[in-house]
Amino acid sequence: MSDAQMMLRPANKNDAHALAELINYAGDGLPLHLWERMVEPGEGPWDVGRRRAKRDEGSFSYRNATVATIGDKVVACMIGSPLGDKAIPIDLEDTPAMFVPLMELENKAAGTWYLNVLATYPEHRGNGIGVRFLAEALRSADRTGRNGVSIVVSDANHAARRLYEREGYREACARPMVKDDWDNPGKNWVLLLPAA
C-alpha cells in the first residue's frame, strides 16, 4: 500500500460501526464485554458500541478519533486526547474495580497526550499504518502543548508492544489487571512512554 492510497481524516458519526469494531480489537475484547452489560431493550452490544462512538463527548467519541481510509473504507483508527497536568483522584467507591488500574496508569502519565486506541483491521496490518498514527499522535501532543504521548497496553498484546517499542516507547510502570469475568490472557496493564 502506498501513502497515496491511504488518507488520515477526522472521524465522523458515520464511522461509528468501524470505530466500535476497532476499539474492540485494541481493547482485546474488553469493550464488547462491557457493552454486553450496557444493552438497552431492543439493542445488542454492538449497538451500544456504535451509540457510544456517536456521542459528542466522552473518551470514546468520534470527536477524539482519527481514521485511516483507503478509498471510502475505514481501515484503522486512533483515539486519544490530552491528559491534564495533574493526576485525578480516583473514587474507589464509585469506580468499577477493573478500571482502577487503568486510571492509575493514566494518572502516572499526567501532562501527556494519551493514545487510548490504535487499531487496524487484521487484513491491513503490517503496512505502516500504526507508524503513521504514532507520528500523528506526536503532532497532536505538540498542538495541545502536552509532554509527549502515553500509551497503555496489555502485556499479552505482543504485536502492539513490538510496534511501540520499535518506535521508541518503553515500559514506565504496570498495574495488575482486574478482570472480573472478562477472559483475557493478559496479567498486567503496561504504561508506555517515549524513552528518555
C-alpha positions, -999 to 999 in steps of 0.1 A, spaced: 0 0 0 14 34 -9 9 66 11 -12 79 -18 -37 52 -12 -42 58 25 -56 91 39 -60 102 76 -90 122 84 -110 132 115 -137 106 122 -174 115 120 -206 99 132 -209 77 101 -177 59 112 -193 46 144 -195 10 132 -158 8 123 -148 27 155 -167 1 176 -151 -28 159 -116 -12 160 -118 -2 197 -128 -38 205 -97 -51 186 -75 -26 205 -91 -35 239 -87 -73 235 -125 -78 237 -130 -57 269 -152 -31 252 -176 -58 239 -176 -74 273 -186 -41 289 -211 -32 262 -229 -65 268 -237 -51 303 -250 -18 289 -276 -30 264 -310 -14 265 -342 -30 253 -341 -38 216 -303 -35 211 -273 -57 212 -238 -50 224 -225 -37 191 -254 -12 191 -241 1 224 -206 5 209 -219 24 179 -241 46 201 -211 54 223 -189 62 193 -216 86 180 -216 106 213 -203 142 211 -185 138 245 -165 111 263 -132 95 257 -147 70 232 -163 97 209 -158 101 172 -146 137 181 -114 122 197 -108 98 167 -88 99 135 -94 73 109 -72 59 81 -91 53 49 -84 36 16 -109 49 -8 -141 52 12 -133 23 36 -121 28 71 -91 5 77 -78 18 111 -83 44 138 -66 63 165 -85 76 195 -68 99 220 -69 132 239 -47 154 261 -44 144 298 -44 172 324 -13 183 341 -23 168 375 -34 133 385 -72 130 390 -83 114 423 -99 80 419 -132 75 437 -127 39 447 -163 36 459 -179 46 426 -153 34 401 -156 -3 389 -125 -22 401 -115 -32 366 -110 5 357 -89 14 387 -55 1 374 -61 19 340 -69 51 358 -39 48 380 -17 45 349 -33 74 332 -26 94 364 11 84 360 10 99 325 -5 133 335 6 161 311 9 138 281 -14 132 251 -30 98 258 -32 74 229 -62 54 241 -68 33 210 -47 25 180 -62 -3 159 -60 -16 124 -82 -43 108 -62 -75 105 -61 -75 67 -44 -41 68 -18 -47 95 19 -46 87 15 -17 62 29 11 83 -5 25 94 4 22 131 37 42 125 17 69 107 -7 71 136 21 74 162 35 103 142 0 119 141 -3 113 179 31 132 184 17 161 163 -14 161 184 7 162 216 27 192 202 -5 210 191 -20 207 226 11 215 245 14 181 260 47 164 271 48 135 246 25 106 240 14 79 265 0 45 258 -15 18 279 -13 -18 265 -20 -53 278 12 -73 285 -3 -100 263 -6 -78 232 28 -86 219 23 -72 184 13 -38 197 42 -37 222 67 -46 194 54 -17 173 56 8 202 90 -4 214 103 -2 178 91 34 177 110 43 209 84 37 237 95 19 269 76 5 299 73 31 326 52 11 350 25 -16 352 -6 -25 372 -22 -59 376 -54 -63 356 -87 -67 375 -107 -89 352 -139 -98 370 -154 -123 345 -135 -109 314 -115 -137 298 -81 -124 286 -46 -138 286 -30 -106 299 -19 -102 335 -9 -65 336 -17 -32 320 15 -15 310 21 22 306 45 30 278 62 64 274 88 77 250 124 66 260 142 95 277 
